[in-house]
Amino acid sequence: MAVIKYSQWAEEGGSIQSFAQNQEAILDSWFNTELNSLEFNQSYGKMVALQSGTNGYQNSFAVAVTIHQGIENRVKEQNQFLSQISNIMVPYDTGGKLTFDITGTISRRNAVRVPIDPGIDGQKLWSTAKYQADTKMPWQDQYIRRRAGDWLAEHMSAKTKAIANERLQVCFNGTSRALDGAAADLVNLTDLDIGWEAQLVTRNQANVLNKIVALNTTINIGVTGDFPNLEVMINAAIGQITAESGVSKSELVVLLGSNVAVGYGNIYWGSQAGVPTEKLKILEALNTVAGLRPLAPDRMKPNSVWVTTLKNLGFLHQKDTMMRKFAEDHTTSSWVDFLEYYGTPWLENEFATKIFNNIAFV
Protein backbone atom coordinates (compact mmCIF):
# COMPACT_ATOMS: atom_id res chain seq x y z
CA MET A 1 0.00 0.00 0.00
CA ALA A 2 1.54 3.26 -1.15
CA VAL A 3 1.48 6.15 1.33
CA ILE A 4 1.91 9.74 0.22
CA LYS A 5 2.00 12.93 2.30
CA TYR A 6 -0.38 15.79 1.56
CA SER A 7 2.52 18.26 1.24
CA GLN A 8 3.94 16.17 -1.61
CA TRP A 9 0.47 15.92 -3.17
CA ALA A 10 -0.01 19.71 -2.96
CA GLU A 11 3.40 20.40 -4.55
CA GLU A 12 2.23 18.38 -7.54
CA GLY A 13 -0.86 20.61 -7.85
CA GLY A 14 -3.43 18.30 -6.23
CA SER A 15 -6.32 19.64 -4.12
CA ILE A 16 -7.17 18.46 -0.61
CA GLN A 17 -10.44 16.93 -1.91
CA SER A 18 -8.69 14.83 -4.56
CA PHE A 19 -6.07 13.83 -1.96
CA ALA A 20 -8.78 12.51 0.37
CA GLN A 21 -10.44 10.58 -2.45
CA ASN A 22 -7.13 9.04 -3.45
CA GLN A 23 -6.35 7.89 0.08
CA GLU A 24 -9.86 6.49 0.53
CA ALA A 25 -9.50 4.42 -2.66
CA ILE A 26 -6.13 3.08 -1.48
CA LEU A 27 -7.58 2.08 1.91
CA ASP A 28 -10.60 0.38 0.32
CA SER A 29 -8.35 -1.63 -1.96
CA TRP A 30 -6.13 -2.71 0.92
CA PHE A 31 -9.07 -3.60 3.20
CA ASN A 32 -10.82 -5.72 0.54
CA THR A 33 -7.58 -7.57 -0.22
CA GLU A 34 -6.93 -8.31 3.44
CA LEU A 35 -10.55 -9.20 4.14
CA ASN A 36 -10.53 -11.87 1.44
CA SER A 37 -7.20 -13.31 2.45
CA LEU A 38 -7.07 -16.79 4.00
CA GLU A 39 -5.07 -15.53 6.98
CA PHE A 40 -7.63 -12.82 7.80
CA ASN A 41 -10.57 -15.24 7.52
CA GLN A 42 -8.89 -17.80 9.76
CA SER A 43 -8.07 -15.27 12.47
CA TYR A 44 -11.55 -13.72 12.27
CA GLY A 45 -13.14 -17.17 12.42
CA LYS A 46 -11.15 -18.08 15.54
CA MET A 47 -12.30 -14.86 17.22
CA VAL A 48 -16.00 -15.49 16.41
CA ALA A 49 -15.76 -19.11 17.55
CA LEU A 50 -14.11 -18.05 20.81
CA GLN A 51 -16.79 -15.45 21.56
CA SER A 52 -19.70 -17.75 20.69
CA GLY A 53 -18.29 -20.81 22.46
CA THR A 54 -18.33 -22.97 19.33
CA ASN A 55 -15.67 -25.13 17.74
CA GLY A 56 -15.63 -23.45 14.37
CA TYR A 57 -16.96 -20.74 12.08
CA GLN A 58 -18.19 -20.55 8.50
CA ASN A 59 -18.48 -17.21 6.75
CA SER A 60 -21.48 -18.33 4.69
CA PHE A 61 -24.74 -19.91 5.80
CA ALA A 62 -28.30 -20.61 4.64
CA VAL A 63 -31.56 -20.43 6.59
CA ALA A 64 -33.75 -23.44 5.85
CA VAL A 65 -37.54 -23.24 6.19
CA THR A 66 -38.72 -25.72 8.84
CA ILE A 67 -41.31 -28.38 8.07
CA HIS A 68 -43.83 -26.49 10.22
CA GLN A 69 -43.24 -23.20 8.42
CA GLY A 70 -43.32 -24.80 5.00
CA ILE A 71 -46.65 -26.58 5.49
CA GLU A 72 -48.21 -23.57 7.24
CA ASN A 73 -47.21 -21.37 4.31
CA ARG A 74 -48.94 -23.81 1.97
CA VAL A 75 -52.08 -23.77 4.16
CA LYS A 76 -52.25 -19.95 4.21
CA GLU A 77 -51.79 -19.79 0.44
CA GLN A 78 -54.98 -21.82 0.05
CA ASN A 79 -57.24 -19.20 1.69
CA GLN A 80 -56.89 -15.45 1.30
CA PHE A 81 -58.70 -14.62 4.57
CA LEU A 82 -56.54 -17.03 6.56
CA SER A 83 -53.43 -15.26 5.27
CA GLN A 84 -54.71 -11.88 6.54
CA ILE A 85 -55.37 -12.78 10.18
CA SER A 86 -52.68 -13.08 12.86
CA ASN A 87 -50.72 -16.33 12.62
CA ILE A 88 -48.55 -16.50 15.74
CA MET A 89 -45.93 -19.10 16.63
CA VAL A 90 -45.84 -19.90 20.36
CA PRO A 91 -43.06 -21.89 22.07
CA TYR A 92 -45.17 -23.84 24.58
CA ASP A 93 -48.45 -25.76 24.77
CA THR A 94 -49.87 -23.44 27.47
CA GLY A 95 -49.35 -19.80 28.29
CA GLY A 96 -51.03 -16.46 28.57
CA LYS A 97 -51.06 -12.90 27.33
CA LEU A 98 -50.39 -10.42 30.11
CA THR A 99 -53.00 -7.76 29.43
CA PHE A 100 -52.75 -4.75 31.72
CA ASP A 101 -55.97 -2.90 32.46
CA ILE A 102 -55.67 0.47 34.21
CA THR A 103 -58.93 1.68 35.75
CA GLY A 104 -59.19 5.19 37.13
CA THR A 105 -56.30 7.65 36.84
CA ILE A 106 -52.58 7.30 37.47
CA SER A 107 -51.51 10.96 37.05
CA ARG A 108 -50.45 12.41 40.41
CA ARG A 109 -48.36 15.05 42.17
CA ASN A 110 -47.95 13.16 45.44
CA ALA A 111 -45.20 13.98 47.90
CA VAL A 112 -45.08 10.25 48.64
CA ARG A 113 -45.02 8.18 45.45
CA VAL A 114 -47.77 5.53 45.43
CA PRO A 115 -47.51 3.23 42.36
CA ILE A 116 -50.76 1.94 40.89
CA ASP A 117 -51.06 -1.80 40.11
CA PRO A 118 -52.76 -2.14 36.70
CA GLY A 119 -53.58 -5.81 37.25
CA ILE A 120 -53.47 -8.75 34.82
CA ASP A 121 -56.37 -10.22 32.87
CA GLY A 122 -56.34 -13.87 33.92
CA GLN A 123 -58.87 -14.85 31.25
CA LYS A 124 -56.41 -14.44 28.41
CA LEU A 125 -54.77 -17.82 28.77
CA TRP A 126 -54.23 -20.22 25.89
CA SER A 127 -53.52 -23.91 25.51
CA THR A 128 -52.92 -25.60 22.19
CA ALA A 129 -54.83 -28.66 21.01
CA LYS A 130 -53.80 -31.56 18.79
CA TYR A 131 -54.94 -31.39 15.17
CA GLN A 132 -54.63 -34.48 12.96
CA ALA A 133 -55.11 -34.57 9.20
CA ASP A 134 -54.35 -38.08 7.90
CA THR A 135 -55.01 -39.10 4.31
CA LYS A 136 -54.39 -42.21 2.25
CA MET A 137 -54.21 -43.24 -1.39
CA PRO A 138 -54.71 -46.81 -2.66
CA TRP A 139 -51.69 -48.16 -4.51
CA GLN A 140 -53.69 -48.68 -7.69
CA ASP A 141 -54.79 -45.00 -7.74
CA GLN A 142 -51.22 -43.95 -7.02
CA TYR A 143 -49.91 -45.74 -10.11
CA ILE A 144 -52.62 -44.20 -12.30
CA ARG A 145 -51.97 -40.67 -11.01
CA ARG A 146 -48.23 -40.99 -11.52
CA ARG A 147 -48.85 -41.02 -15.24
CA ALA A 148 -50.82 -37.76 -14.99
CA GLY A 149 -47.92 -35.75 -13.56
CA ASP A 150 -46.82 -34.63 -10.13
CA TRP A 151 -49.45 -36.53 -8.16
CA LEU A 152 -47.74 -35.95 -4.80
CA ALA A 153 -47.83 -32.15 -5.21
CA GLU A 154 -51.50 -32.32 -6.22
CA HIS A 155 -52.24 -34.47 -3.20
CA MET A 156 -50.54 -31.97 -0.86
CA SER A 157 -52.35 -29.05 -2.49
CA ALA A 158 -55.73 -30.70 -1.92
CA LYS A 159 -54.77 -31.60 1.63
CA THR A 160 -53.60 -28.10 2.62
CA LYS A 161 -56.75 -26.59 1.08
CA ALA A 162 -58.90 -28.88 3.22
CA ILE A 163 -56.87 -27.97 6.33
CA ALA A 164 -57.30 -24.24 5.58
CA ASN A 165 -61.08 -24.50 5.14
CA GLU A 166 -61.54 -26.70 8.21
CA ARG A 167 -59.36 -24.39 10.31
CA LEU A 168 -61.71 -21.51 9.46
CA GLN A 169 -64.66 -23.79 10.28
CA VAL A 170 -63.24 -24.30 13.77
CA CYS A 171 -62.27 -20.63 14.23
CA PHE A 172 -65.76 -19.36 13.35
CA ASN A 173 -67.93 -22.18 14.72
CA GLY A 174 -65.97 -24.14 17.35
CA THR A 175 -67.70 -24.23 20.75
CA SER A 176 -65.73 -26.80 22.79
CA ARG A 177 -62.69 -29.04 22.86
CA ALA A 178 -63.41 -32.74 23.14
CA LEU A 179 -60.95 -35.15 24.73
CA ASP A 180 -58.50 -36.92 22.45
CA GLY A 181 -60.31 -39.66 20.59
CA ALA A 182 -63.74 -38.40 21.68
CA ALA A 183 -64.56 -35.88 18.94
CA ALA A 184 -68.10 -36.64 17.80
CA ASP A 185 -68.99 -33.88 15.33
CA LEU A 186 -66.92 -34.84 12.29
CA VAL A 187 -69.06 -32.70 9.96
CA ASN A 188 -69.25 -29.28 11.64
CA LEU A 189 -66.12 -29.74 13.81
CA THR A 190 -67.75 -27.72 16.60
CA ASP A 191 -66.08 -29.83 19.30
CA LEU A 192 -62.58 -29.87 17.81
CA ASP A 193 -61.54 -26.61 19.49
CA ILE A 194 -62.89 -23.36 20.97
CA GLY A 195 -63.44 -20.75 18.25
CA TRP A 196 -63.39 -16.96 18.25
CA GLU A 197 -67.09 -16.45 19.00
CA ALA A 198 -67.05 -18.95 21.87
CA GLN A 199 -64.03 -17.16 23.36
CA LEU A 200 -65.86 -13.84 23.00
CA VAL A 201 -68.92 -15.19 24.82
CA THR A 202 -66.73 -16.45 27.67
CA ARG A 203 -64.94 -13.13 28.09
CA ASN A 204 -67.64 -10.63 27.16
CA GLN A 205 -71.03 -12.06 26.16
CA ALA A 206 -72.43 -8.57 25.52
CA ASN A 207 -70.24 -8.31 22.42
CA VAL A 208 -72.25 -11.06 20.71
CA LEU A 209 -75.29 -9.01 19.82
CA ASN A 210 -78.49 -10.92 19.05
CA LYS A 211 -81.12 -8.19 19.08
CA ILE A 212 -78.91 -6.45 21.67
CA VAL A 213 -81.03 -7.64 24.59
CA ALA A 214 -81.65 -11.34 24.21
CA LEU A 215 -79.44 -14.03 22.71
CA ASN A 216 -80.72 -16.48 20.09
CA THR A 217 -83.30 -14.09 18.70
CA THR A 218 -83.50 -12.57 15.22
CA ILE A 219 -82.14 -9.14 14.33
CA ASN A 220 -84.43 -7.66 11.69
CA ILE A 221 -82.97 -5.19 9.19
CA GLY A 222 -85.44 -2.90 7.40
CA VAL A 223 -87.79 0.02 7.85
CA THR A 224 -89.91 -1.89 10.36
CA GLY A 225 -87.01 -3.85 11.89
CA ASP A 226 -84.58 -3.39 14.76
CA PHE A 227 -82.30 -1.32 12.50
CA PRO A 228 -83.45 0.58 9.38
CA ASN A 229 -80.41 -0.66 7.43
CA LEU A 230 -77.13 -2.49 7.81
CA GLU A 231 -75.08 0.72 8.01
CA VAL A 232 -76.88 1.95 11.15
CA MET A 233 -76.24 -1.39 12.88
CA ILE A 234 -72.57 -1.45 11.89
CA ASN A 235 -72.05 2.18 12.91
CA ALA A 236 -73.40 1.33 16.37
CA ALA A 237 -70.75 -1.40 16.65
CA ILE A 238 -68.00 0.94 15.37
CA GLY A 239 -68.86 3.49 18.07
CA GLN A 240 -68.69 0.86 20.82
CA ILE A 241 -65.41 -0.65 19.59
CA THR A 242 -63.59 2.68 19.27
CA ALA A 243 -64.81 3.76 22.72
CA GLU A 244 -64.06 0.49 24.53
CA SER A 245 -60.88 -0.76 22.86
CA GLY A 246 -59.10 2.34 21.57
CA VAL A 247 -59.04 0.85 18.06
CA SER A 248 -59.54 3.45 15.32
CA LYS A 249 -62.16 3.07 12.60
CA SER A 250 -59.44 2.87 9.94
CA GLU A 251 -58.29 -0.47 11.43
CA LEU A 252 -61.73 -2.10 11.27
CA VAL A 253 -63.28 -4.34 8.62
CA VAL A 254 -66.77 -5.82 8.34
CA LEU A 255 -67.20 -9.57 7.78
CA LEU A 256 -70.43 -10.57 6.05
CA GLY A 257 -71.99 -14.02 6.12
CA SER A 258 -73.08 -15.32 2.71
CA ASN A 259 -76.81 -14.69 3.26
CA VAL A 260 -76.18 -11.19 4.57
CA ALA A 261 -73.95 -10.32 1.62
CA VAL A 262 -76.69 -11.40 -0.81
CA GLY A 263 -79.50 -9.76 1.15
CA TYR A 264 -77.57 -6.51 1.47
CA GLY A 265 -77.46 -6.15 -2.32
CA ASN A 266 -81.00 -7.42 -2.94
CA ILE A 267 -82.58 -4.96 -0.55
CA TYR A 268 -81.42 -2.06 -2.75
CA TRP A 269 -81.97 -3.74 -6.12
CA GLY A 270 -85.47 -4.85 -5.15
CA SER A 271 -86.59 -1.36 -4.11
CA GLN A 272 -85.99 -0.16 -7.66
CA ALA A 273 -87.35 -3.21 -9.50
CA GLY A 274 -83.88 -4.43 -10.36
CA VAL A 275 -82.38 -1.01 -11.11
CA PRO A 276 -79.55 -0.10 -8.70
CA THR A 277 -80.07 3.06 -6.69
CA GLU A 278 -77.55 5.87 -6.60
CA LYS A 279 -76.60 4.77 -3.09
CA LEU A 280 -75.72 1.26 -4.25
CA LYS A 281 -73.68 2.67 -7.13
CA ILE A 282 -71.65 4.74 -4.71
CA LEU A 283 -71.19 1.81 -2.32
CA GLU A 284 -70.05 -0.47 -5.13
CA ALA A 285 -67.62 2.19 -6.35
CA LEU A 286 -66.13 2.67 -2.90
CA ASN A 287 -66.41 -1.05 -2.07
CA THR A 288 -67.37 -0.24 1.52
CA VAL A 289 -70.16 -0.98 3.96
CA ALA A 290 -70.65 1.78 6.56
CA GLY A 291 -67.22 3.06 5.54
CA LEU A 292 -65.51 -0.28 6.25
CA ARG A 293 -63.89 -2.75 3.86
CA PRO A 294 -66.24 -5.75 3.48
CA LEU A 295 -64.99 -9.35 3.45
CA ALA A 296 -66.98 -12.57 3.06
CA PRO A 297 -64.86 -15.35 4.64
CA ASP A 298 -65.48 -19.02 4.03
CA ARG A 299 -67.17 -21.07 6.79
CA MET A 300 -68.62 -18.01 8.55
CA LYS A 301 -72.22 -18.31 9.77
CA PRO A 302 -74.37 -17.23 6.79
CA ASN A 303 -76.63 -14.86 8.78
CA SER A 304 -73.90 -13.10 10.77
CA VAL A 305 -72.02 -9.81 10.64
CA TRP A 306 -68.71 -9.22 12.42
CA VAL A 307 -67.10 -5.82 12.96
CA THR A 308 -63.47 -6.35 13.95
CA THR A 309 -59.81 -5.83 13.17
CA LEU A 310 -58.11 -8.63 11.26
CA LYS A 311 -55.19 -8.69 13.67
CA ASN A 312 -57.63 -9.35 16.52
CA LEU A 313 -58.48 -12.73 14.98
CA GLY A 314 -55.63 -15.21 15.08
CA PHE A 315 -54.42 -18.78 15.18
CA LEU A 316 -51.62 -19.88 17.49
CA HIS A 317 -49.16 -22.50 16.25
CA GLN A 318 -47.06 -24.41 18.75
CA LYS A 319 -43.49 -24.28 17.49
CA ASP A 320 -41.95 -27.40 15.96
CA THR A 321 -45.01 -29.60 16.51
CA MET A 322 -45.79 -30.20 12.84
CA MET A 323 -45.02 -33.85 12.17
CA ARG A 324 -45.50 -35.58 8.84
CA LYS A 325 -44.88 -39.26 8.16
CA PHE A 326 -45.36 -41.40 5.07
CA ALA A 327 -46.10 -45.09 5.53
CA GLU A 328 -47.41 -48.10 3.62
CA ASP A 329 -50.52 -49.78 4.98
CA HIS A 330 -50.43 -53.35 3.66
CA THR A 331 -53.77 -54.17 5.27
CA THR A 332 -55.58 -51.75 2.93
CA SER A 333 -52.97 -51.70 0.13
CA SER A 334 -52.60 -47.96 0.57
CA TRP A 335 -50.02 -45.27 0.89
CA VAL A 336 -50.72 -43.16 4.05
CA ASP A 337 -49.78 -39.53 4.77
CA PHE A 338 -49.92 -38.84 8.52
CA LEU A 339 -49.96 -35.16 9.56
CA GLU A 340 -50.21 -33.79 13.09
CA TYR A 341 -49.65 -30.40 14.73
CA TYR A 342 -50.71 -28.39 17.79
CA GLY A 343 -52.51 -25.06 17.63
CA THR A 344 -55.64 -23.15 18.66
CA PRO A 345 -57.82 -20.18 17.59
CA TRP A 346 -56.97 -16.96 19.42
CA LEU A 347 -59.01 -13.79 20.05
CA GLU A 348 -56.67 -11.00 21.09
CA ASN A 349 -59.02 -8.34 22.53
CA GLU A 350 -62.65 -9.05 23.43
CA PHE A 351 -63.53 -5.36 23.05
CA ALA A 352 -62.25 -5.05 19.47
CA THR A 353 -64.78 -7.45 17.92
CA LYS A 354 -68.58 -7.19 17.76
CA ILE A 355 -70.74 -10.01 16.38
CA PHE A 356 -74.34 -9.81 15.15
CA ASN A 357 -76.05 -13.19 14.66
CA ASN A 358 -79.38 -14.32 13.19
CA ILE A 359 -79.81 -11.37 10.83
CA ALA A 360 -82.88 -11.20 8.61
CA PHE A 361 -83.94 -8.56 6.08
CA VAL A 362 -87.57 -7.40 6.33
Secondary structure, 3 states (H helix, E strand, C coil): CCCCCHHHHHHCCCCHHHHHHHHHHHHHHHHHHHHCCHHHHHHHHHHHHHHHCCCCCCCCCCCCCCHHHHHHHHHHHCCHHHHHCEEEEECCCEEECCCCCCCCCCCCCCCCCCCCCCCCCCCCEEECEEEECCEEEEHHHHHHHHHHCCHHHHHHHHHHHHHHHHHHHHHHHCECCCCCCCCCCCCCCCCCCECHHHHHHHHHHHHEECCCCCCCCCEEECCCCCECCHHHHHHHHHHHHHHHHCCCHHHEEEEECHHHHHHHHHHHHHHCCCCCCHHHHHHHHHCCECCEEEECCCCCCCCCEEEEEHHHEEEEEECCCCEEEEEEECCCCEEEEEEEEEEEEEECCCCCEEEECCEEEC
